[in-house]
Amino acid sequence: MEEKGLVKRLPDWFRKGKMSRWIVLGVIVGVISGLGAAGFFFLLELSKEFTFGRLAGYYMATPTGEKLFPAPQDMVFRRWVFFILPAVGGLISGLIVYRFAPEAEGHGTDAMIDAFHNNEGSIRGRVPFVKAVATIFTLATGGSAGREGPIAQIGGGIGSWIAKALKLPAQDRRILLLAGTGGGLGAIFRAPLGGAITAIEVIYKEDLETDALIPTVISSITAYTIYSLIFKHVFDFSPIFEISKSITFNDPRELIFYVILGLVCVPVGVVYIRVFYGLRDKVFRPMPIPNYLKPMIGGLMVGVIGLYVPEIYSGGWGQLQLAINGQLALKLMLMIVVFKILATSLTISSGGSGGVFGPTLMIGGMLGGAIGVISMKYSGGIIDHVDARAFVLVGMAAFFAGVANAPLGALLMVTEMTAGYRLVAPLLMVSMIAMIFTRRYSIYEKQVKNKFSSPAHAGEFTINVLEEMRVKDVYKPKEGIFTIPASARFAEVQRCLANEEIEVWPVVREDGTIVGVLSLDTTKPILFEDGMDQILNAADLAIPAAHVHPTDSLYQALIEFLKYPISEILVVDNDDENEILGALAHRDLIRAYNKEIIARKGK
């Protein structure tokens, strides 16, 4: 019996505002997110090995730190299978998504962001499973997408489910949504700090959800540990990409070329975002066919591109590893930039399931590599050595920072995924340049500017603003206030209320004591009845006098307005509540609030 009582009390303990509960919840969410990320990655790599290795006979390059399966021996390349795979995957993905969870279509991160801002942190329980399966079919068949969006929705869905199971309020559910997202990102990209910061940064353009920092960091570290232990025999806690120790930043004059890279990332990022959403809004959405067929059409077009530029298939991180190794030619890197933008837009904008983080890193890395090679050739002797390989890493972070408005997350993710800590200075500088000039644009259309713009925080900011404002700065003075004697007969009450310029009449006794107030709104039902003059007087008709003091906040005044159906409340002296100083109109309160909000937004 005692044990059952303890179990019954657990949800109540989780709902209490203690820091210890966030540690426990962060660990729980992290464990499940880490297991989910490990299962997702294993099934994805197993499916890739089957579709490309066994069916298409094509070896898909992988980063050094993600080689889960050896390359199949004696492969026979089947061109027609290689071509048709993205279309088949798009069809299967479309059927799964639009049959079981339409909100799982697209790149996933936007759905998580939308759930945070507009759906009280709630994601349907089936969404993580549908998203995982649909994404595996998309990526394993060559769809140009990544794992970040799906794992954000999968991890976020886990956090949301746990919060619902514990019957936590909406605010806590939002925090666990981000904790699950951070856990999924930290695990699958083996970037515990970057995953956590990205989760709390990506929901805003100019802000961080700091309330979720502690549980998100704990979840991300836990998920990363679980994930890495599961694959310890393969990865041994190593980063995803292997880089040479010679890749470093040791000459300030290199910053000239890094600035050029940051400036080039700006127009390319804008083109990427416009093509991505242009294809969705102007091509695929108006297309007069069922939605589940559209990812197949997108996949067919990706297949056409893949016949000529096969490097654009799937996430493409194997090609990034080759670029980091300095093994790709300038022409090929430029081709990948152009066609990866197109292929990613075709895959995801058509409704295919996959993320944009992976493709965005690849586009940025190839763009950086190309700028690096050009800088090496045309540095004009400004410096003795420009390492094009370093530009690949810097381009990865800078491009994502620009198109996603997430400079800190991008910086940390790339440094953890590559162990490229020696490039922090150019990484941060170029990321800031790209973000500053692309701030008006974002690959995540559900992002909001900051907490002030989020429905998730609307209530608390409204209350805070009103609490800072005082009644004494808004109310009307006593000159406009007229009283009615408590003994006044019904006919006199009728004459007073007929004055449309006065909304509330205080009812007072001969000794000055306030009995209550009269208003047209409260007396209208009997105001024009016959025979009431001999029955009722002003005291009988008065309702309790809602009142505030000059030093009270406008929030306290708002509470008074909510208690009584009147448009004005009395303002009385702090020391003598029978001394009327004036009245506060509801419309004046709202006008003062709106004026203050406009002033604050303009700062």
C-alpha positions, 0 to 999 in steps of 0.5 A: 500500500505504501509503495502504491501511494508513493507511485501515486504521488510521483506526478504531483512531485514532478509538477512542483517547481523544484530544480531537482525535478528538472534533473530527473525529467532531463535524464528520463527524456535523455535516456528515451531520446538517446535510445530513439536516436540510436534505433533510428540511426541503425535502421536508417543505415541498414536501409541504406545498405540494402537499397544502395548496396544491394539493390542499386549496387552503388557505394554511398560514401560516409563520414569517417565516424559513421561507418556502421556497415562495410561496403558490399563486395562485388557490387553491380551498378544498376542505373535504372534502380539508382534513378527510380529509388527517390521516386519509390521512397517519396511515394512510400513516405507520402502514403505513410505520412498522409495516411497516419500523421499529415503533420509529419510531412516536411522537414520536421523542425518547423512542426516542433517549433509550431508545437512550442509556440502555438500548441502548448508543446503538444505533439501527437503520440504517433507522430515520432513513429510515423516521422521516423519510418517516413524519413527512413524511406526518404533518406534510404532511397536517396531523397535529399534531406537530413536527420535533424528535422525528424530527430527534432520531431521524434525527440520533441514528441518523446518529451511531449509524451512524457509531459502528458503522461505526468499531467504537467502544465503547458509551460512544463510541456514546452520545456520537455519538448525542447529537452527531447529535441536537444536530446535527439540532436545531441545524440544523433550528431554526437554534439551534446552542447550544440544539440542543447543550444540549437534546441533552445535557439532555433525557435527564435530569430533573436532569442533563447528559451533560457527556461529550458536550458538546464533540462535540455542540457541534461537531456542532451548529455544523457542521450549522447552518452546512451547513444555513444555507448550503444555504438561504442564498438564502432565510433568510440565517442569520436566525432562524426567527421575526421579532420587533420590536426594541421587545419587551424587558424594561425594568421589573422590575415586569413580573416580577409578571405573568411569575411568574403566567405561570410558575404557570399553565404548571404545571397546563396542563403537567400536563394536557397530559402526562396527556391525551397519555399517557392517550389512548395508554394508555386509548384507543389501545393497548386499541383492538382494531384493527391498530396501523397503523390507529390513526394514521388514527383519530387523524388523523380526529379531528384533522380534525374539530377542524381544521374548526373550529380549522384553526390546530391543523394541523401544527406551527402555527408560522405562528400563533406568528409571528402571535401574536408580531406581536400579530395574534391575539385572546385567544379564539383563543389560548385555543382553540388552547391547548385544542385543540392539546393534544388534537390533538397527543395524538391525532396522536402517542399514536395512533402517528403519527410526529412530535415534541412540541417544535413543538406544545409551543412553540405551546401555551406561546406561545399561553398566554403570549400570552393571559396577556399580553393579560389582564395588559395589560387588568388590570394596574391601573396597576401599570406603564405598559406590558405588551407581550403579544408578549413573553409569547408568547416567554416562554411558549414557553420556560417551557412546554417547560421545564416539561413536558420538564425542560429549562430551559437548552435551552428558554431557548437554543432560543427565544432563538436561534429568535427573537433575543429575547436582551433577554428572557433574565431573564424567560425564565429565571425563568419557565422555572425556575418551570414546571420546579420545579413540574412536575418529577415529570412529563415529556412524555418518559417515558424520561427518568431522574433523573440519571446515577446512575439511568441504566444507561449509567453503572451500571458506572462508578458501582458501581466508583467507590463500591466504590473509595471504601470500605475493607476495614478497615471491613467485615471480621470480626476474627481471633476467628472464623477457625480454621486447619487444619494442612497435614498434617491428614488427610482425616478431620480435613478432613471434621470441620472442614468439617462446622461450618456456622458457619465458611465458610473454613478457612486451611491453614497449615504448621508455620512459619505459612506459608499454603498456601491455604484450604478451603471446603465449596464447593470440596471438596464433590465428593470430601468424602464419598468413601471411602478418601481418608484415606490419599491426601489431606491438607489441603494437597492439597485447598487452593485458592490463598488469595485475600486482601486487606489492610485498606487495600485498596478493596472493589473490589479485594476484589470482583475477588478474589471473582470469581477464586475460587468462595468466599464469604469471602476472608482479610484479611492484614497489610500487612507480613506476608501470613502473618499473618491478621487476619480474613476478608471475606464476600461478603455483607458486601461487598454489604451495605456497598455497598447501605447506602452507595448508600441513604445517597447517594441520601438525600443 
